[in-house]
Amino acid sequence: MRQHTCTTFLAGKEATIDGSTIVCRVEDYSNDFDPQRFVVVTPEKQSRHYKSKTTDFTIDLSGNPLRYTSTPDADSSAGIFGASGINSANVSMTATETITSNSRILSLDPYNQESGIGEEDFLTLVLPYVRTARQAVERVGQLLTKYGTYEANGLAFGDQNEVWYLETIGGHHWAAIKVPDNAYVIAPNRLNITDFDFSANETLCSADLKELIDLNHLNPEENHYNLRLIFGSSSYRDAHYNNPRAWYVEQQLSGAQGTKPIDQMLPFINYPRHKITIQEIKEVMSSHYQDTDYDPYLSKGAPYRSIALNRNLELHILQIRNNVDPRVSGVQWLAFGPNTVNAVVPFYANVKDTPKPYRDTAITFDINNIYWLNHVIMAIADQHYQKIEPLLEDFSEQVMTKTLICQHQTDNAFTKKDDVAEFLTKANEQMATISYQESMKLLGKLVEYGFKNARLQY
């Protein structure tokens, strides 16, 4: 369990500059290291008998699994924790965002601590077996209803047409909503869904959810269902740990007026001032309240938790493109380590394998791994951040530009190849090399800066 960590960002196809759907999340952890990997799981590697390491949950997985990408923990002793991926049907999935609950629902529907499912399990149980985002919601709902969960989580799914966000409710209930095509969602560690229409085509939920609310007098409003009010929290922790992250992103993308960082009822569905780019998504997911008094680099007493932290594990921006051939539609933009110092790389999902610096992450320090290299960069950069910020911006821009050139070339050339997956695998290798080389260049510049500005000199 990654308690009270992560931030999710979602966008519908009409909200993005190129008509892509976006499912994005930064995965966080504690102040301990938790190395991450980027892998491809082929059908023959998918377990047919799955057993959780967190609880006593077991299941026989029937059907023919699809190939999919995944970002699991390098150390699998506590479980897989697949976290994110895109399958060969171009369905994206992120799992999970730790959210909040309250005693009213938990007293009626307690968590299943003995044999329930949770963050460790969701991606492995769902992504290989679905062909649309809506189908993914339904599969998660069936699993929750039958087996229950031991924690409160949010999950998201995308395909070429739709983006869905699902939140667990109590031990065995759930609700999901389709993100409007022209909207985006920013979801910190709280129960996020607000207005919910049980009769709409854009919502799905447990069969008895409305009855559960009505019979147990859980709704503080009449003739209107706000799930955050009914099932969520409104605590001091929300006001200082969760809400400010949503507030800052809404300020950047929507120019929201009249709201405060601590507001408990910031909107769930938001509408951008202009079409959103991948670059903007990376910027907001790397934010630490820049240009405000809340920036921790300006004040050690910064009152609010930011999206970017030393404990960011990996950032995935799962993009399903609509303006290209389906064989190159799925792109898993990926960065390991703290978001203030990393750069996202547009890896194709329709591949046979993943690049070694991202795939073979060691459990202990190894600078040949992107995960560890970015943590070395963070350890130096954080001490001189305001002085070396231009170096970080230039690094991110260089990686973005050079890898996008590679992507454009690959998009235009892949149709000439018989084995598309092999061709895209090689393109990913090229982009990983760019990322690693630019990261090493940045590290060299930071070492030089730190050496020249050392206190111990005369």
C-alpha positions in Angstrom: 0.0 0.0 0.0 1.2 3.5 -0.9 -0.8 5.5 1.7 -1.8 9.0 0.7 0.4 9.2 -2.4 0.1 9.9 -6.1 -1.7 12.5 -8.2 -3.9 11.6 -11.3 -4.6 13.8 -14.4 -7.1 12.8 -17.1 -8.2 14.5 -20.3 -10.8 13.8 -22.9 -10.0 13.7 -26.6 -11.5 17.2 -27.3 -9.5 18.8 -24.5 -6.1 17.8 -26.0 -4.3 19.5 -28.9 -4.2 16.4 -31.1 -7.4 14.6 -30.2 -5.7 12.0 -27.9 -7.2 10.6 -24.7 -4.9 11.0 -21.7 -4.6 8.9 -18.6 -1.8 10.2 -16.4 -0.6 9.7 -12.8 2.6 10.3 -10.9 3.3 7.4 -8.6 4.7 8.4 -5.2 6.0 6.5 -2.2 7.6 7.3 1.2 11.1 8.7 1.7 12.5 5.2 1.1 13.6 4.2 -2.3 11.3 2.0 -4.3 12.9 1.3 -7.7 10.6 1.0 -10.7 10.8 -1.0 -14.0 9.2 -0.6 -17.4 8.3 -4.0 -18.9 6.2 -5.8 -21.5 4.0 -8.7 -20.3 3.3 -11.2 -23.2 0.4 -13.6 -23.0 2.6 -16.6 -22.1 4.0 -14.6 -19.1 0.6 -13.7 -17.7 -0.1 -15.8 -14.7 -3.2 -18.1 -15.1 -3.4 -18.6 -11.3 -2.9 -15.3 -9.4 -2.3 -15.0 -5.7 -2.0 -11.7 -3.9 0.9 -11.2 -1.5 -1.0 -8.5 0.5 -4.0 -10.7 1.4 -5.2 -14.3 0.9 -6.9 -13.4 -2.4 -6.5 -16.0 -5.2 -8.1 -16.3 -8.6 -7.9 -18.5 -11.7 -7.7 -16.2 -14.7 -9.5 -17.6 -17.7 -9.6 -16.3 -21.2 -6.9 -15.2 -23.6 -4.8 -12.4 -22.2 -3.6 -9.5 -24.3 0.0 -8.3 -24.4 0.5 -5.2 -22.2 3.1 -2.8 -20.8 3.5 -2.3 -17.1 5.6 -0.3 -14.6 6.0 -2.7 -11.6 8.2 -2.5 -8.6 11.8 -3.8 -9.2 11.5 -5.7 -5.9 8.4 -7.9 -6.3 8.6 -9.5 -2.8 5.6 -7.5 -1.7 3.7 -8.0 -5.0 3.7 -6.8 -8.6 2.2 -3.3 -8.3 1.9 -3.0 -12.1 0.8 0.7 -11.7 0.3 1.6 -15.4 0.2 0.3 -18.9 -1.4 0.0 -22.4 -2.6 -3.3 -23.8 -2.5 -4.4 -27.5 -6.1 -3.3 -27.9 -5.0 0.3 -27.1 -6.6 0.4 -23.7 -4.7 2.4 -21.1 -5.0 1.9 -17.3 -3.5 3.5 -14.2 -3.9 1.9 -10.8 -4.1 3.3 -8.3 -4.6 6.7 -6.7 -4.9 6.4 -2.9 -8.1 8.2 -1.9 -10.1 8.9 1.3 -13.3 7.6 2.9 -15.4 8.1 6.0 -16.8 6.2 8.9 -20.4 6.4 7.7 -19.7 4.1 4.7 -17.0 2.0 6.3 -19.3 1.1 9.2 -21.8 -0.2 6.7 -19.4 -1.8 4.2 -16.0 -2.5 5.9 -12.8 -3.2 4.0 -12.0 -6.8 3.3 -8.6 -7.0 4.9 -8.4 -10.8 4.8 -9.0 -11.6 1.1 -9.7 -8.4 -0.8 -7.9 -6.9 -3.7 -6.0 -3.6 -4.0 -3.2 -1.6 -5.6 -1.0 -4.7 -5.8 -3.5 -6.5 -8.0 -5.6 -4.3 -10.2 -3.5 -3.9 -13.3 -2.7 -7.6 -13.6 -6.3 -8.6 -13.1 -7.8 -6.2 -15.5 -5.6 -4.7 -18.3 -4.9 -8.0 -20.1 -8.6 -8.8 -20.4 -10.3 -5.7 -21.7 -10.8 -4.1 -25.1 -12.4 -0.8 -24.1 -12.2 1.6 -21.2 -15.9 1.0 -20.3 -15.2 -2.7 -20.3 -12.3 -2.1 -17.9 -14.6 -0.2 -15.5 -17.1 -3.1 -15.6 -14.4 -5.7 -14.9 -13.1 -3.8 -11.9 -16.7 -3.4 -10.7 -17.3 -7.1 -10.9 -14.1 -7.9 -9.0 -14.9 -5.4 -6.3 -18.5 -6.6 -5.8 -17.4 -10.2 -5.6 -14.1 -10.0 -3.6 -14.0 -6.5 -2.1 -11.0 -4.3 -1.4 -8.8 -3.6 1.6 -8.3 0.1 0.8 -9.8 3.1 -0.9 -8.5 3.7 -4.4 -9.1 5.5 -7.6 -8.4 4.0 -11.0 -8.6 5.3 -14.6 -8.9 3.9 -18.0 -8.7 5.2 -21.6 -9.2 4.1 -25.2 -9.4 6.1 -28.4 -12.8 7.5 -27.6 -13.3 7.6 -23.8 -11.6 8.2 -20.5 -13.2 6.8 -17.3 -12.4 7.4 -13.6 -13.5 4.9 -11.0 -13.4 5.2 -7.2 -13.8 2.4 -4.7 -16.5 3.0 -2.0 -16.2 1.1 1.2 -15.2 -2.5 0.9 -17.4 -3.7 -2.0 -18.9 -0.7 -3.7 -17.7 1.6 -6.5 -18.7 4.4 -8.8 -17.3 5.5 -12.1 -17.8 8.5 -14.4 -16.8 9.2 -18.0 -14.7 12.3 -18.3 -16.4 14.7 -20.8 -14.5 14.8 -24.1 -13.8 18.5 -23.7 -12.8 18.4 -20.0 -9.9 17.3 -17.7 -9.7 16.0 -14.2 -7.0 16.6 -11.5 -7.4 14.1 -8.7 -5.3 14.2 -5.5 -5.5 11.7 -2.6 -9.1 12.2 -1.7 -12.5 10.9 -2.9 -12.9 13.2 -5.9 -16.1 12.5 -7.7 -18.8 15.1 -7.0 -22.1 15.3 -9.0 -23.3 11.8 -9.9 -26.4 11.0 -12.1 -27.4 7.4 -11.5 -29.4 7.4 -14.7 -26.8 8.8 -17.1 -25.0 6.8 -19.8 -21.8 8.5 -18.6 -21.9 6.9 -15.2 -21.5 3.3 -13.9 -21.7 2.0 -10.3 -22.6 -0.8 -8.0 -26.1 -2.0 -8.6 -27.2 -1.1 -5.1 -25.3 2.1 -4.6 -28.2 4.5 -4.7 -30.3 2.2 -2.5 -27.4 2.0 0.0 -27.3 5.8 0.2 -31.1 6.3 0.5 -31.8 3.5 3.0 -29.0 4.5 5.3 -29.6 8.3 5.1 -26.1 9.0 3.9 -26.9 12.0 1.6 -26.7 15.4 3.3 -28.5 17.0 0.3 -32.0 16.5 -1.2 -32.5 15.2 -4.7 -28.8 15.6 -5.6 -26.0 13.2 -5.2 -22.5 14.5 -4.5 -20.3 11.5 -3.9 -17.5 13.5 -2.3 -20.0 14.7 0.4 -21.5 11.3 0.8 -18.6 9.0 0.9 -15.5 11.2 1.1 -13.7 13.3 3.7 -13.4 17.0 4.4 -10.5 17.2 6.8 -7.6 19.4 7.7 -5.4 16.9 5.9 -7.5 17.4 2.7 -7.3 21.1 3.0 -3.5 21.2 3.3 -2.3 17.9 1.7 -4.8 17.3 -1.1 -6.9 20.3 -2.2 -4.0 22.7 -3.0 -2.6 20.3 -5.7 -6.0 20.4 -7.5 -6.2 24.2 -7.0 -2.8 24.9 -8.6 -3.5 22.8 -11.7 -6.9 24.4 -12.1 -5.2 27.8 -11.9 -2.7 26.9 -14.5 -5.1 25.2 -17.0 -8.4 27.0 -16.4 -7.5 30.2 -14.8 -10.0 29.4 -12.0 -11.0 32.5 -10.1 -12.4 33.0 -6.6 -11.0 29.7 -5.2 -8.4 29.1 -2.4 -5.9 26.3 -2.1 -7.7 24.9 1.0 -11.3 24.9 -0.5 -12.9 21.5 0.1 -15.3 21.6 -2.9 -13.0 22.4 -5.8 -14.6 21.1 -9.0 -14.0 17.5 -10.1 -14.7 18.2 -13.8 -12.7 21.1 -15.3 -12.5 22.8 -18.7 -9.2 24.2 -20.1 -8.7 27.6 -21.6 -7.1 26.0 -24.6 -6.2 22.6 -25.9 -3.8 20.8 -23.6 -0.4 19.6 -24.7 1.8 16.8 -23.4 4.3 19.5 -22.4 1.7 21.2 -20.2 0.8 18.0 -18.6 4.4 17.4 -17.7 4.7 20.9 -16.3 1.7 20.7 -14.0 2.7 17.2 -12.9 6.1 18.7 -12.0 4.7 21.6 -10.2 5.7 22.8 -6.7 3.6 26.0 -6.6 6.0 28.0 -8.7 5.3 31.8 -8.7 3.4 31.6 -5.5 4.3 32.0 -1.8 3.8 28.3 -1.3 6.8 27.2 -3.3 9.0 25.2 -0.9 12.1 26.5 -2.7 11.2 29.9 -1.5 10.2 29.0 2.0 11.1 26.0 4.2 7.8 26.4 5.9 5.7 25.8 2.8 2.2 24.8 4.1 1.0 22.7 1.2 2.0 19.3 -0.3 3.0 19.8 -4.0 2.7 17.3 -6.9 6.4 17.2 -7.4 8.3 15.6 -4.5 11.5 13.8 -3.7 9.4 10.7 -3.4 8.0 10.6 -6.9 8.6 7.1 -8.2 7.5 7.4 -11.8 5.3 9.5 -14.0 3.3 8.0 -16.8 1.3 9.9 -19.4 -0.7 7.2 -21.3 -1.7 8.6 -24.6 -4.0 6.9 -27.1 -3.7 8.9 -30.3 -6.5 9.3 -32.9 -4.6 10.8 -35.7 -2.4 7.9 -36.5 -2.5 4.2 -37.5 -3.8 2.1 -34.5 -0.5 0.1 -34.6 1.3 3.2 -33.3 -1.6 4.8 -31.4 -0.6 3.8 -27.9 2.3 5.9 -26.4 3.4 5.5 -22.8 5.3 8.7 -21.9 7.4 7.7 -19.0 9.8 9.3 -16.5 11.4 7.8 -13.4 12.3 9.7 -10.2 11.4 13.1 -8.9 9.4 15.2 -11.5 11.4 18.4 -11.0 14.5 16.8 -12.6 13.2 14.1 -15.0 12.0 14.2 -18.6 9.2 12.1 -20.1 10.0 9.9 -23.1 7.3 8.8 -25.6 7.7 5.1 -25.7 5.5 3.1 -28.1 3.4 0.5 -26.3 3.1 -2.0 -29.3 6.5 -3.5 -28.7 8.2 -6.8 -27.9 10.5 -5.5 -25.2 11.5 -2.4 -23.3 14.9 -0.6 -23.2 17.4 -1.9 -20.7 18.0 1.3 -18.7 14.2 1.3 -17.9 13.6 -2.4 -17.8 16.4 -3.9 -15.7 16.3 -1.6 -12.7 18.4 -2.8 -9.9 17.0 -3.0 -6.3 20.2 -1.3 -5.1 22.0 1.7 -6.5 23.2 1.4 -10.2 23.7 4.6 -12.2 23.2 2.6 -15.4 19.5 2.6 -14.5 17.4 5.7 -15.3 15.6 5.4 -11.9 18.8 5.7 -10.0 20.4 8.2 -12.3 17.5 10.6 -11.8 17.8 10.2 -8.0 21.5 11.2 -8.2 20.5 14.3 -10.2 17.8 15.1 -7.6 20.2 14.8 -4.7 22.5 17.5 -6.3 19.9 19.7 -8.0 17.7 20.1 -4.9 20.5 21.8 -3.0 21.0 24.4 -5.7 17.5 24.5 -7.3 17.0 28.2 -7.9 20.4 28.6 -9.4 20.4 25.6 -11.7 16.7 25.6 -12.7 17.6 26.8 -16.3 19.8 23.7 -16.7 16.8 21.5 -15.8 14.5 23.3 -18.2 17.0 23.0 -21.0 17.5 19.3 -20.2 13.7 18.6 -20.3 13.4 20.5 -23.6 16.3 18.7 -25.2 14.9 15.2 -24.3 11.4 16.2 -25.5 12.6 17.6 -28.8 15.0 14.8 -29.7 12.7 12.0 -28.8 9.8 13.6 -30.6 11.9 13.8 -33.7 12.5 10.1 -33.4 8.7 9.6 -32.9 7.9 11.6 -36.0 10.4 9.7 -38.1 9.0 6.4 -36.8 5.4 7.3 -37.4 6.2 8.1 -41.0 8.3 5.0 -41.7 6.7 2.1 -39.8 4.3 1.1 -42.6 7.2 0.0 -44.7 8.1 -2.6 -42.1 6.7 -6.2 -41.9 7.2 -6.6 -38.1 5.8 -3.4 -36.7 6.4 -4.4 -33.0 10.1 -5.1 -33.7 10.4 -1.8 -35.5 8.8 0.1 -32.6 11.0 -1.7 -30.1 14.1 -0.4 -31.9 12.6 3.1 -31.9 12.1 2.9 -28.1 15.8 1.9 -27.7 16.8 5.0 -29.6 14.7 7.2 -27.4 16.0 5.6 -24.2 19.5 6.2 -25.4 18.7 9.9 -25.9 17.2 10.1 -22.5 20.1 8.4 -20.7 22.8 10.4 -22.6 21.0 13.8 -21.9 20.6 12.8 -18.2 24.4 12.1 -18.0 25.1 15.4 -19.6 22.9 17.1 -17.0 24.6 15.3 -14.2 28.0 16.4 -15.4 26.9 20.0 -15.5 25.5 19.7 -11.9 28.7 18.2 -10.6 30.6 21.0 -12.2 28.3 23.6 -10.7 28.4 22.0 -7.2 32.2 21.7 -7.4 32.7 25.4 -8.3 30.3 26.5 -5.6 31.6 24.2 -2.8 31.9 25.9 0.6 35.3 24.2 1.3 37.6 26.4 -0.8 40.1 29.1 -0.2 
